[in-house]
C-alpha cells in the first residue's frame, strides 16, 4: 500500500458512516482493477432466483476449458443497501477481475434487502446462489464442487448464516469461506436500527440468530479478516468467534489482520496495485481447492 493511500485511510479513521464509505470509494475507485485489464469475459445479471435482486455476474477467462475454483463475493451494505455493481462500476467488478487474474472463476452476487426481506433471507439467498452455481457454472469453466465464499460486513453475516444452516442447507456446499469484518453475534450491539431491520427488534431471538457457536464448531475452513481501522464493534464480533473457537476445540480460528485498512477498503482495493490482501486470499483459495481441480501454473 502506498504511503499516500495509507495516510488518507488513517485520516478517514475508524468511523463507519456513509461519509467514510464515500471517502474510501472516492480514494480507491481510480485504482480499481477492471475486467478488461485481465482479459476477463463477464456474463451479467444471471438470475439465481425469482426476485429482481437475486442476480449474479460470472467472470471467467475465455478459451480455457480447464475447470477452475469458483470464488463468490457477497457484498456488504448494512443489510438494506449495497450491490454487486453494474458494468463500468469499479466495485465489485474489481473482485471478479482479481479472481480471473488469480486463476479462478469470479462471481459477484446481490441479494434481497431488509426490511422487506429480514432474517434469514440473506443466508437463504447465499444458499440459492450456491445451488445455482453448482448446477450452472460449468459452461464458464468453473467447478461447482470447488467453491469458496467471500463475504464482507453484512455479506459476511449472510455467508456465516448460510454456513450455520440458517438458509436451509444443513450441509454447506463450500470448500472454504472468507469472512471479512462480519457480524456474527447481533446481541453484542447496542440497539441499532441498521441491525434490527434484519435481525428483528425482539432481542430474545438473537441467540438463535447468532452464528458464533456454529462458526466455532464448523468443519468448513474459515478465514476471518479484520482491519486496523474497523470500528470496535466489529473487532468484538471477531473476538466472540475467537473465544468460542478456542474454548470449544482449543485452537484459534485462522485470522488475517489488515494494517492500514478500514471496514470497507479491503474488498475495494483487491486486485489493485496497492492490494495488501489479494495474494494471501488467492493462496487460501488454492489451499482448499487444489486437490479437486487442475489449476493453471
C-alpha positions in Angstrom: 0.0 0.0 0.0 1.3 3.4 -0.9 2.2 5.8 1.9 -0.3 8.4 0.5 -3.2 5.9 0.5 -2.3 4.7 4.0 -2.3 8.3 5.1 -5.7 9.0 3.6 -7.2 5.9 5.1 -5.8 6.9 8.5 -7.4 10.3 8.1 -10.7 8.8 7.2 -10.5 6.9 10.5 -12.5 4.1 12.1 -16.0 5.5 12.0 -18.5 3.6 10.0 -20.7 6.2 8.3 -22.0 7.0 4.8 -19.4 9.8 4.7 -16.4 7.5 5.5 -17.6 4.9 3.0 -18.0 7.5 0.3 -14.5 8.9 1.0 -13.0 5.4 0.8 -14.8 4.7 -2.5 -13.5 8.1 -3.9 -10.0 7.2 -2.8 -9.8 3.7 -4.2 -12.1 3.9 -7.3 -9.4 5.2 -9.6 -7.1 2.3 -8.6 -9.7 -0.5 -9.1 -8.7 -3.4 -11.3 -11.0 -3.6 -14.4 -12.1 -6.9 -16.0 -10.9 -5.8 -19.4 -7.4 -5.3 -17.9 -7.1 -9.0 -17.3 -9.0 -10.2 -20.4 -12.0 -11.4 -18.4 -15.3 -12.2 -20.0 -18.3 -11.2 -17.9 -21.8 -12.6 -18.1 -24.0 -10.3 -16.2 -27.3 -10.5 -14.3 -27.9 -14.2 -14.3 -30.9 -15.0 -12.3 -30.4 -17.5 -9.4 -33.9 -16.9 -8.1 -37.2 -15.2 -9.0 -36.7 -11.9 -7.2 -35.2 -9.0 -9.2 -32.3 -8.7 -6.8 -31.4 -12.4 -7.0 -28.8 -11.8 -9.7 -25.1 -12.7 -10.1 -22.3 -11.9 -12.6 -19.7 -14.5 -13.7 -16.2 -13.5 -14.6 -14.1 -16.1 -16.5 -11.1 -16.4 -18.8 -12.1 -17.1 -22.3 -10.8 -20.1 -24.2 -9.6 -22.1 -21.2 -11.7 -25.2 -20.6 -9.8 -26.5 -17.6 -12.1 -26.4 -14.6 -11.2 -23.7 -12.0 -12.2 -22.8 -8.5 -15.3 -20.6 -8.1 -14.9 -17.7 -5.8 -18.1 -15.9 -4.8 -18.3 -12.4 -3.4 -21.2 -11.3 -1.2 -21.2 -7.5 -0.7 -22.0 -5.5 2.4 -24.3 -2.6 2.8 -25.9 -2.7 6.3 -28.5 -5.3 5.2 -30.5 -2.7 3.4 -28.1 -1.3 0.8 -25.3 -2.4 -1.5 -25.0 -4.1 -4.8 -22.6 -6.2 -6.9 -22.1 -3.3 -9.3 -23.1 -2.8 -12.9 -20.8 -2.8 -15.9 -18.4 0.1 -15.7 -18.6 0.4 -12.0 -15.3 -0.1 -10.1 -16.8 -2.1 -7.3 -17.2 -5.0 -7.2 -16.1 -5.7 -10.8 -12.6 -5.4 -9.2 -13.3 -8.6 -7.3 -14.2 -10.6 -10.5 -11.2 -9.2 -12.2 -8.9 -10.2 -9.3 -10.4 -13.7 -9.3 -9.7 -14.2 -13.0 -6.2 -12.8 -12.7 -5.6 -15.3 -9.9 -6.7 -18.3 -12.0 -10.3 -18.6 -10.7 -13.8 -18.0 -11.9 -15.2 -15.0 -10.1 -18.8 -14.4 -9.1 -20.3 -11.3 -7.6 -23.9 -11.6 -6.3 -26.5 -9.4 -4.9 -29.4 -10.4 -2.7 -32.7 -9.2 -1.3 -32.6 -6.3 1.1 -34.1 -5.7 4.5 -36.6 -4.6 5.8 -38.7 -6.3 3.2 -36.6 -9.4 3.5 -35.3 -9.9 7.0 -33.5 -12.8 8.8 -32.8 -15.4 7.4 -33.3 -14.2 3.8 -29.7 -13.3 3.3 -28.5 -16.8 4.2 -31.3 -18.2 2.0 -30.1 -16.2 -1.0 -26.5 -17.4 -0.5 -27.8 -20.9 -0.4 -29.8 -20.3 -3.6 -26.8 -18.8 -5.4 -24.6 -21.7 -4.4 -27.2 -24.2 -5.6 -27.5 -22.3 -8.9 -23.7 -22.2 -9.4 -23.3 -25.9 -8.7 -25.8 -26.6 -11.4 -24.8 -23.9 -14.0 -21.2 -22.7 -13.6 -19.7 -25.5 -15.7 -20.1 -23.7 -19.1 -18.0 -20.8 -17.6 -15.1 -23.3 -16.8 -15.9 -23.3 -13.1 -16.0 -26.3 -10.8 -19.1 -26.0 -8.6 -17.6 -28.5 -6.2 -14.6 -26.2 -5.6 -16.4 -23.2 -4.4 -15.2 -20.6 -1.9 -17.5 -17.9 -0.4 -16.2 -14.4 0.4 -18.5 -12.1 2.4 -17.9 -8.6 3.6 -19.7 -7.0 6.6 -23.4 -7.8 6.1 -22.3 -10.1 3.3 -20.1 -11.9 5.8 -23.1 -12.2 8.1 -25.1 -13.8 5.3 -22.3 -16.2 4.5 -22.0 -17.1 8.2 -25.7 -17.7 8.3 -25.5 -20.0 5.3 -22.7 -21.9 6.9 -24.7 -22.2 10.2 -27.7 -23.7 8.3 -29.9 -20.6 8.6 -30.5 -20.6 4.9 -32.0 -24.1 4.9 -28.9 -26.0 3.9 -27.9 -28.4 6.6 -24.6 -29.3 4.9 -23.0 -26.2 3.3 -21.6 -26.9 -0.2 -18.5 -24.7 0.2 -14.9 -25.8 0.2 -13.9 -22.8 2.3 -15.1 -19.3 3.3 -13.6 -15.9 3.9 -15.4 -13.7 6.3 -14.3 -10.0 6.2 -15.2 -7.8 9.1 -18.5 -9.7 9.7 -21.4 -9.7 12.1 -21.8 -13.0 13.9 -23.3 -12.0 17.3 -26.1 -9.5 16.9 -26.8 -9.4 20.7 -23.4 -7.7 21.2 -24.6 -4.5 19.5 -26.5 -1.8 21.3 -29.9 -1.2 19.9 -29.3 -0.2 16.3 -31.9 0.2 13.5 -29.4 -1.0 10.9 -29.3 -4.4 12.6 -32.9 -4.5 13.8 -34.3 -4.3 10.3 -32.6 -7.6 9.6 -32.3 -9.5 12.9 -35.6 -8.1 14.3 -36.5 -6.0 17.3 -37.1 -8.9 19.6 -33.6 -9.4 21.1 -34.8 -12.6 22.8 -34.5 -14.2 19.4 -30.9 -13.1 18.9 -29.2 -16.1 20.4 -30.7 -18.4 17.9 -29.8 -16.0 15.1 -26.2 -15.8 16.2 -23.6 -17.8 14.2 -20.8 -17.7 16.8 -21.2 -21.3 18.1 -21.7 -22.6 14.6 -18.5 -20.9 13.4 -16.7 -22.3 16.4 -17.7 -25.9 15.6 -17.8 -25.8 11.8 -15.7 -28.1 9.8 -15.7 -25.8 6.7 -12.3 -23.9 6.7 -12.9 -20.3 7.5 -10.5 -17.3 7.3 -11.6 -14.2 9.2 -10.2 -10.8 8.3 -10.2 -7.7 10.5 -8.8 -4.3 9.7 -6.8 -1.9 11.7 -9.5 0.8 11.3 -12.5 -1.5 11.8 -14.8 0.0 14.4 -14.6 -1.5 17.8 -17.9 -3.4 17.5 -16.5 -5.4 14.5 -13.3 -6.2 16.4 -15.6 -7.5 19.2 -17.5 -9.7 16.8 -14.3 -11.5 15.8 -13.3 -11.7 19.4 -16.5 -13.6 20.2 -15.8 -16.2 17.5 -12.1 -16.4 18.6 -13.2 -17.1 22.2 -15.8 -19.6 21.3 -13.5 -21.5 18.9 -10.6 -21.7 21.4 -13.0 -22.8 24.2 -14.6 -25.5 22.1 -11.6 -27.0 20.4 -8.5 -25.5 21.9 -7.4 -23.8 18.6 -7.9 -20.3 17.4 -9.6 -19.6 14.1 -7.5 -18.5 11.1 -7.3 -14.7 11.1 -5.7 -12.2 8.7 -5.1 -8.8 10.2 -5.0 -5.9 7.7 -2.9 -2.9 8.9 -3.8 0.4 7.3 -7.2 -0.8 6.1 -10.7 0.3 7.3 -14.0 -1.5 7.3 -14.7 -1.3 3.6 -11.3 -0.8 2.0 -10.0 -4.4 1.8 -12.6 -5.5 -0.8 -12.3 -2.3 -2.7 -8.5 -2.4 -3.1 -8.5 -6.1 -4.0 -6.5 -6.6 -7.3 -5.2 -3.0 -7.4 -1.6 -2.0 -7.4 -1.8 -1.3 -3.7 -3.6 -4.6 -2.8 -2.5 -5.9 0.6 -4.8 -8.9 0.8 -5.2 -10.5 -2.7 -2.1 -12.7 -2.7 -3.0 -14.2 0.7 -6.6 -14.8 -0.3 -5.6 -16.4 -3.5 -3.3 -18.8 -1.7 -6.0 -19.6 0.8 -8.4 -20.4 -2.1 -5.8 -22.7 -3.7 -5.1 -24.4 -0.4 -8.7 -25.8 -0.2 -9.4 -26.3 -3.9 -6.2 -27.6 -5.4 -7.0 -31.2 -4.7 -10.2 -31.3 -6.7 -9.2 -29.5 -9.9 -6.2 -28.6 -12.0 -5.0 -25.0 -11.6 -3.0 -23.1 -14.2 0.7 -22.9 -13.3 
